[in-house]
């Protein structure tokens, strides 16, 4: 089977398995956690900010291993 035939037979990857969009989502989650940490209005946002930053960072580390 030629390479062109192999490329055509592959199914496109799901949105959640592609590196680019998921890296962007992880960066948005990190930014959201940063904003939550440095806002002066709501204590509940500050309380959850560290976990949000941590989740975004772990997500970025995992997603950066996905194929392009």
C-alpha positions in Angstrom: 0.0 0.0 0.0 1.4 3.4 -1.0 1.9 6.2 1.5 -0.8 8.3 -0.2 -3.3 5.5 0.2 -2.3 5.1 3.9 -2.8 8.8 4.5 -6.2 8.8 2.9 -7.3 5.8 4.9 -6.6 7.4 8.2 -9.6 8.9 10.0 -9.1 12.5 11.1 -8.3 12.8 14.8 -10.9 14.0 17.2 -10.8 17.6 18.5 -9.8 16.3 21.9 -6.8 14.3 20.6 -5.2 17.1 18.6 -2.3 18.9 20.1 -2.9 22.5 19.0 -6.4 23.1 20.3 -5.8 21.3 23.5 -2.6 23.3 24.2 -4.6 26.4 23.7 -7.3 25.2 26.1 -4.6 24.4 28.7 -3.2 27.9 28.4 -6.6 29.4 28.8 -7.2 27.3 32.0 -3.8 28.5 33.4 -4.7 32.1 32.6 -8.0 31.7 34.3 -6.3 30.3 37.4 -3.9 33.2 37.4 -6.7 35.8 37.1 -8.6 33.9 39.9 -5.6 34.2 42.2 -5.0 37.9 41.7 -8.6 39.2 41.9 -9.6 41.0 45.1 -13.3 40.4 45.1 -14.4 36.8 45.7 -12.7 34.5 48.3 -14.2 31.4 46.6 -12.3 32.2 43.4 -9.1 32.7 45.3 -9.7 29.4 47.0 -10.0 27.4 43.8 -7.2 29.3 41.9 -4.4 27.0 42.9 -6.2 23.9 41.8 -7.1 25.6 38.5 -3.5 26.5 37.9 -2.4 23.0 38.8 -5.0 21.4 36.5 -4.0 23.6 33.6 -0.3 22.9 34.1 -0.8 19.1 34.3 -3.1 19.3 31.3 -0.4 21.2 29.3 2.3 18.7 30.2 0.1 15.8 29.1 -1.2 17.4 25.9 2.3 18.4 24.9 3.0 14.7 24.4 0.2 14.3 21.8 1.1 14.0 18.1 0.7 17.1 15.9 
